[in-house]
Amino acid sequence: MSEAGGAWSGSAPSLTPGPTISFSFNLGKIPDQGEDSDPISREGPDLGLVAVFDGMGGAGGTVYETPEGRRTGAYLASRVARDVVERRMLDLLEPDWNLNGKAASLDLQRAVQLALRERLEELKAPASGLRSRLLRALPTTMALIALQRTQPGGAIWAAHVMWAGDSRAYVFEPDGARQLSTDDLRDAGDALANLRRDSVVSNAMSADTEFHINYRRVELQAPFVVMCATDGCFGYLPTPMHFEHLVLRHLEAARHVDAWSTGLQAEITAVTGDDAAMSVLGVGADFKEFKELFAPRVAELAREVIAPLDELSDAIARAEQELEALRSRQIEEMASVWNQYKAGYERYLRPQPLPDDQEAATSGRGQKAERESGGEAEASPDSRSEVEATPDSSRESGQPDAASVEPVATSTDDGKLETAPNTSNRLESS
C-alpha cells in the first residue's frame, strides 16, 4: 500500500483507533488486459480513502495504439480517472478541515473529464462513423469513499461517498452490510433487481459525453469496514446477502489480513465472469477484534439466510434434473406408443395388397396391353402381308365382305316384299 506525506502519514494520539487494516486487489480475466484499474487505498490516523474504477469494455471497446501496445478505451479510461482522482483527493482531504463533498464531487468531475478529453486527443484516433447511445470514448465507472474523523480521537467518522456508474460502495457493520451508493442504470431497481437485470449504465465518466458524480454523506460509528468494489466482485452472486456472507466468511476463516484477501480473491475468481477490483479499509478495531465482532453476524447469515436459500437452490437443481429425466422418458415413451399407433393411423397412406381375383384381372390386362404394344414388333412379315392383302382382294374381286352384307327389302310382282342382300359398302359414303 502506498503512503502519502503530511496528514496521510505519521500517528496522532486518539481514544478510538483509526484505520487499522486494509487490502486491495485487481483481478483481470485476461492477464495484462484487465479493464479495471488498480484500486485506491490510502489511510492516515484520521483519514481514509478507498476507490475502484471499472473501464466499460462494451461501450469503450475501441482499440487504440499506445506506446505500451494496443489498449481498449476502457483500459485507458479507468487508469486516467484513477490517477486524477487520487491526486485531487489527496489535495482536498485534510483532517482539520471538513470536506465539502458536493464541491469536491464537482471538482472531480471537471478534472476527470478534462483529463479524459486530453488523453483522447493524444491518441489521435479517427472519428468513428458509428453512432450509438451505447458507444462512448474512454468510459469508466467510479466508486469512492473518503473518511474523515469528525472529532479528534472520536468514534464518529464522516463518510463522503462519490460514484458514477454501477460500481458499489459499502460499509460492513457488526449487525449487517449496507450499500452506500446507488447504481446508475437506465432501468434502475433495488440491489437484488439490478443483479438479475442486464440494464445499461446510464451515467459514467467519459471523454465525449456529459456525466455527473453523485455524492452522499453518511456518518459512521467505529468499528466498521468500508469497501468499494466493481461489479465483477458482486455481480455473479445470487443475492446481496450472499456477497456479505462471502466477505465475512473469509474474514472468519482467515488468520491474518493477507489470508482474508487471498481467500476472497480465490472465490471471486472462481465465480466471476468479469474483471474484479476491490479496496477494503477497517476502522476502529484490529484484525482479531474484527473477527470477534463479525462472528455472530456470520452465524446469523449462514443460519437464517444462506442455508434456507441454498436449500431451495439445491431443491430446484434436483427438480430440474428430475424434470429433464422425465422429459427424456416422455420422448422415449411417445416414440414407442407412436410406433404402435402409426400402423393404423397411416393405413390409407400406404399401398394396399390386392385380392387374388382382382390381382389376376389386373395381371391379364397388363399382359394384353403388353401383347398389343409389342405384337406388331414380333409379328412376321408374311403374316402382316396376309392381313394387309385381305381387304384389297375383296375390293378387287367385287365381292362384298361378308361382314358388310345386309338384307335389303324389294317388291315382287305379286306385291310381296322380299329381302335381298345389300352389297353396298357401309363404310363408304355415297
C-alpha positions in Angstrom: 0.0 0.0 0.0 1.4 3.4 -1.0 1.7 6.2 1.6 1.4 9.9 1.2 3.1 12.6 3.2 1.5 15.1 5.6 -1.8 14.2 7.1 -1.7 10.7 5.5 1.4 9.5 7.4 2.6 9.6 11.0 0.5 9.0 14.1 -1.6 11.0 16.5 -2.9 10.1 19.9 -6.5 9.1 19.8 -9.1 7.4 22.1 -10.5 5.4 19.2 -8.2 3.7 16.7 -8.3 5.0 13.2 -7.8 2.8 10.1 -6.1 -0.4 11.3 -6.4 -2.9 8.4 -6.5 -2.6 4.7 -6.1 -4.5 1.5 -6.9 -4.2 -2.2 -6.7 -6.3 -5.4 -7.3 -6.1 -9.1 -8.2 -9.4 -10.8 -8.1 -9.3 -14.6 -9.8 -12.1 -16.5 -7.1 -11.8 -19.2 -3.5 -11.1 -17.9 -2.4 -7.5 -18.7 -5.7 -6.8 -20.4 -8.0 -6.2 -17.4 -10.1 -3.0 -17.8 -10.4 -2.3 -14.1 -7.6 -0.1 -12.8 -5.7 -0.9 -9.6 -7.8 0.4 -6.7 -7.0 3.4 -4.4 -6.3 2.5 -0.8 -5.0 5.3 1.5 -5.1 5.7 5.2 -4.0 8.1 8.0 -4.8 8.4 11.7 -7.9 10.5 11.0 -8.4 9.9 7.3 -9.1 7.1 4.9 -9.7 6.8 1.1 -10.8 3.8 -0.9 -11.9 3.8 -4.6 -12.3 1.5 -7.6 -12.6 2.2 -11.4 -14.2 -0.2 -13.9 -13.4 0.6 -17.6 -16.5 -0.2 -19.5 -15.5 -2.7 -22.1 -18.7 -2.8 -24.1 -19.2 0.9 -24.5 -15.4 1.6 -24.6 -14.3 -1.4 -26.8 -12.5 0.8 -29.3 -8.8 -0.2 -29.6 -6.1 2.4 -29.6 -2.4 2.2 -30.4 -0.2 3.3 -27.5 3.5 3.0 -26.6 2.6 0.1 -24.4 0.7 -1.7 -27.2 -2.9 -1.9 -28.3 -5.3 -0.9 -25.5 -9.0 -0.5 -25.3 -10.6 2.8 -24.5 -12.0 1.1 -21.3 -8.5 0.1 -20.2 -7.1 3.6 -20.7 -10.1 5.4 -19.1 -10.1 3.6 -15.8 -6.4 4.4 -15.3 -6.6 8.0 -16.3 -9.5 8.5 -14.0 -7.8 6.7 -11.1 -4.7 8.9 -11.3 -6.6 12.1 -11.4 -9.0 11.2 -8.6 -6.2 10.1 -6.3 -4.2 13.2 -6.9 -7.2 15.6 -6.3 -8.5 13.8 -3.2 -5.1 13.8 -1.5 -5.1 17.6 -2.0 -8.7 18.1 -0.9 -8.9 15.7 2.1 -7.5 17.2 5.3 -8.0 16.1 8.9 -8.6 19.6 10.3 -10.8 20.8 7.5 -14.3 19.4 6.9 -14.5 18.3 3.3 -17.3 20.0 1.2 -18.3 16.8 -0.5 -20.6 18.4 -3.1 -17.9 20.9 -4.2 -15.3 18.0 -4.2 -17.5 15.9 -6.5 -17.8 18.8 -8.9 -14.1 19.3 -8.8 -13.5 15.7 -9.6 -16.0 15.8 -12.5 -14.3 18.7 -14.1 -10.8 17.3 -13.6 -11.6 13.8 -14.8 -13.5 15.0 -17.9 -10.6 17.3 -18.9 -8.0 14.5 -18.4 -10.1 12.1 -20.5 -10.5 14.6 -23.3 -6.8 15.4 -23.4 -6.0 11.7 -23.5 -8.4 11.2 -26.3 -6.7 14.0 -28.3 -3.3 12.4 -27.6 -4.4 9.1 -29.1 -5.2 10.9 -32.4 -8.0 8.4 -33.1 -10.1 9.0 -36.3 -13.7 9.8 -35.6 -15.9 6.8 -35.6 -18.6 6.5 -38.2 -20.8 4.6 -35.8 -23.5 6.5 -33.9 -24.9 4.8 -30.9 -26.0 5.8 -27.4 -24.1 2.8 -26.2 -20.7 3.8 -27.6 -18.5 6.2 -25.6 -15.0 7.4 -25.8 -12.9 6.3 -22.8 -15.7 5.3 -20.5 -15.2 4.2 -16.9 -17.2 3.9 -13.6 -16.0 5.0 -10.2 -17.0 4.3 -6.6 -15.2 6.2 -3.8 -15.4 6.6 0.0 -13.4 9.3 1.7 -13.3 9.1 5.5 -12.8 12.0 8.0 -12.9 11.7 11.7 -15.4 14.3 12.9 -13.8 14.9 16.3 -10.2 14.3 17.3 -9.9 10.9 18.8 -13.6 10.3 18.4 -15.5 7.3 17.1 -17.7 9.1 14.6 -16.5 9.4 11.0 -17.9 11.3 8.1 -18.0 9.0 5.0 -18.1 11.1 1.8 -19.4 8.7 -0.9 -18.9 9.6 -4.6 -19.7 7.4 -7.6 -20.6 7.3 -11.2 -21.9 4.0 -12.8 -22.6 0.7 -11.2 -19.5 0.1 -9.1 -20.6 0.0 -5.4 -19.6 1.5 -2.1 -20.3 -0.5 1.1 -20.0 -0.3 4.8 -19.9 -3.5 6.9 -21.1 -3.0 10.5 -21.4 -5.7 13.2 -25.2 -6.0 12.5 -25.0 -6.1 8.7 -23.7 -4.7 5.4 -25.1 -1.5 3.9 -24.7 -0.3 0.3 -23.8 3.4 0.3 -24.0 4.1 -3.5 -27.0 3.8 -5.9 -26.4 2.0 -9.2 -26.6 4.4 -12.2 -28.7 2.2 -14.5 -31.2 3.1 -17.2 -33.7 0.6 -15.7 -32.8 1.0 -12.1 -34.2 -1.1 -9.3 -33.0 -2.2 -5.9 -29.8 -4.1 -5.4 -31.3 -7.5 -6.0 -33.3 -6.5 -9.1 -30.2 -4.9 -10.6 -28.3 -8.2 -10.2 -31.0 -10.0 -12.2 -31.4 -7.4 -14.9 -28.9 -6.6 -17.6 -29.5 -2.9 -17.7 -27.4 -0.3 -19.4 -25.3 2.1 -17.3 -26.9 5.5 -17.5 -24.1 7.7 -16.1 -20.4 7.0 -16.4 -17.2 9.1 -16.8 -16.2 9.5 -20.4 -14.4 11.9 -22.8 -17.3 12.6 -25.2 -20.5 12.6 -23.1 -21.7 14.7 -20.2 -21.7 12.9 -16.8 -22.0 13.8 -13.1 -20.5 12.4 -10.0 -23.1 11.5 -7.3 -22.4 12.5 -3.7 -23.8 11.3 -0.4 -22.5 11.9 3.2 -23.0 9.3 5.9 -21.9 9.3 9.5 -20.4 6.0 10.7 -19.5 4.9 14.2 -16.4 2.8 14.6 -15.7 0.0 14.4 -16.7 -0.7 10.8 -15.2 -1.8 7.5 -15.7 0.2 4.3 -15.3 -1.3 0.9 -15.5 -0.2 -2.8 -16.0 -3.0 -5.4 -16.5 -3.3 -9.2 -19.4 -5.4 -10.4 -17.1 -8.3 -11.1 -16.9 -8.9 -7.3 -20.6 -9.0 -6.5 -22.5 -9.3 -9.9 -22.1 -13.0 -10.3 -23.5 -14.0 -6.8 -27.2 -14.9 -6.3 -28.1 -12.1 -3.9 -26.6 -9.2 -1.9 -26.8 -11.4 1.1 -24.5 -13.9 -0.5 -21.9 -11.2 -1.1 -22.0 -10.1 2.6 -21.6 -13.7 3.6 -18.8 -14.2 1.2 -16.8 -11.3 2.6 -17.4 -12.1 6.3 -17.0 -15.9 5.9 -13.5 -15.4 4.6 -12.8 -12.9 7.4 -13.8 -15.6 9.9 -11.7 -18.3 8.2 -8.5 -16.1 7.8 -5.7 -16.0 10.3 -4.4 -12.6 9.1 -5.3 -9.8 6.7 -3.4 -11.2 3.8 -5.2 -14.6 4.1 -8.6 -12.7 4.1 -7.7 -11.0 0.9 -6.3 -14.2 -0.7 -9.5 -16.2 0.2 -11.7 -13.5 -1.3 -9.7 -13.4 -4.5 -9.8 -17.1 -5.0 -13.6 -17.4 -4.6 -14.4 -14.3 -6.7 -12.1 -15.6 -9.4 -13.9 -18.9 -9.4 -17.4 -17.4 -9.8 -17.0 -14.1 -11.8 -17.2 -13.7 -15.5 -15.6 -10.2 -15.4 -12.6 -8.3 -14.2 -12.9 -7.6 -10.4 -11.3 -4.9 -8.2 -11.8 -4.3 -4.5 -10.5 -1.9 -1.9 -11.1 -2.5 1.9 -10.4 -0.4 5.0 -11.2 -1.4 8.6 -11.5 1.4 11.2 -11.7 1.2 15.0 -10.5 -2.4 15.7 -7.6 -4.7 14.9 -8.0 -7.9 12.9 -8.7 -10.2 15.8 -11.3 -7.8 17.2 -13.0 -7.6 13.8 -13.2 -11.4 13.6 -14.9 -11.5 17.0 -17.2 -8.6 16.2 -18.5 -10.2 13.0 -18.6 -13.8 14.2 -22.3 -13.6 15.3 -23.3 -11.9 12.0 -21.6 -14.7 10.0 -23.5 -17.4 12.0 -26.8 -15.4 11.7 -26.4 -15.1 7.9 -25.5 -18.8 7.5 -28.4 -20.0 9.6 -31.2 -17.6 8.6 -30.4 -16.5 5.1 -27.8 -18.6 3.2 -28.8 -22.1 4.4 -32.6 -21.7 3.5 -31.8 -20.0 0.2 -29.2 -22.6 -0.7 -31.5 -25.4 0.3 -34.1 -24.0 -2.1 -31.5 -23.7 -4.8 -30.5 -27.3 -4.3 -34.1 -28.4 -4.4 -34.6 -26.5 -7.6 -31.5 -28.1 -9.1 -32.8 -31.6 -8.1 -36.2 -30.8 -9.5 -34.7 -29.6 -12.8 -32.7 -32.8 -13.1 -35.8 -34.9 -12.4 -37.7 -32.8 -14.9 -35.1 -33.3 -17.5 -35.2 -37.1 -16.8 -39.0 -37.0 -17.2 -38.7 -35.1 -20.4 -36.3 -37.7 -21.8 -38.6 -40.5 -20.7 -41.6 -38.7 -22.2 -39.9 -38.5 -25.6 -38.9 -42.2 -25.5 -42.4 -43.3 -24.4 -44.0 -41.1 -27.0 -41.9 -42.7 -29.7 -42.8 -46.2 -28.6 -46.5 -45.5 -28.4 -46.5 -43.8 -31.8 -44.8 -46.7 -33.5 -47.7 -48.9 -32.3 -50.3 -46.4 -33.2 -48.8 -45.4 -36.5 -49.7 -48.6 -38.5 -53.5 -47.9 -38.2 -53.1 -44.2 -38.4 -51.3 -44.4 -41.8 -53.4 -47.3 -43.1 -54.7 -45.4 -46.2 -51.5 -43.6 -46.8 -49.6 -46.8 -47.9 -50.2 -49.0 -51.0 -52.6 -51.9 -50.1 -52.2 -55.5 -51.3 -54.9 -56.5 -54.0 -57.4 -59.5 -53.6 -56.4 -62.6 -55.7 -59.2 -62.3 -58.4 -58.5 -58.5 -58.8 -54.8 -59.2 -59.0 -55.4 -61.8 -61.7 -57.6 -59.5 -63.7 -55.1 -56.7 -63.4 -52.4 -59.1 -64.4 -54.4 -60.2 -67.5 -55.0 -56.6 -68.6 -51.3 -56.0 -68.2 -50.4 -59.0 -70.4 -53.0 -57.9 -73.1 -51.6 -54.4 -73.1 -48.2 -55.8 -73.5 -49.2 -58.0 -76.4 -50.9 -55.1 -78.1 -48.0 -52.8 -77.7 -45.4 -55.4 -78.7 -47.3 -57.7 -81.0 -46.6 -55.9 -84.2 -42.9 -55.8 -83.4 -42.9 -59.6 -83.0 -45.1 -60.5 -86.0 -43.5 -61.9 -89.2 -43.6 -60.0 -92.5 -45.7 -62.8 -94.1 -48.4 -62.6 -91.6 -48.6 -58.8 -92.0 -48.9 -59.3 -95.8 -51.8 -61.6 -95.4 -53.6 -59.2 -93.1 -53.0 -56.3 -95.5 -53.9 -58.3 -98.6 -57.4 -59.4 -97.4 -59.4 -56.2 -97.9 -57.6 -55.4 -101.1 -58.6 -58.8 -102.7 -62.2 -58.3 -101.6 -62.3 -54.9 -103.4 -60.6 -56.3 -106.5 -63.0 -59.2 -106.9 -66.0 -57.0 -106.4 -67.4 -59.3 -103.8 -68.7 -57.8 -100.7 -67.2 -58.5 -97.5 -69.4 -60.9 -95.6 -69.3 -58.6 -92.6 -70.6 -55.8 -94.8 -73.7 -57.6 -96.4 -77.1 -56.5 -95.1 -80.6 -57.6 -96.4 -82.5 -55.0 -98.5 -86.3 -55.1 -98.9 -87.6 -55.3 -102.6 -91.0 -55.6 -104.2 -92.1 -58.6 -106.2 -94.8 -58.8 -108.9 -97.4 -60.1 -106.6 -96.8 -57.2 -104.2 -94.9 -59.1 -101.5 -91.8 -57.8 -100.0 -88.6 -59.8 -100.3 -85.2 -59.3 -98.9 -82.1 -59.2 -100.9 -78.5 -58.8 -99.7 -77.2 -55.2 -99.6 -73.9 -55.2 -101.3 -73.0 -51.6 -100.8 -70.1 -50.9 -98.6 -71.4 -49.3 -95.4 -68.1 -47.7 -94.7 -68.2 -45.7 -97.9 -70.1 -42.6 -98.3 -72.5 -42.1 -101.3 
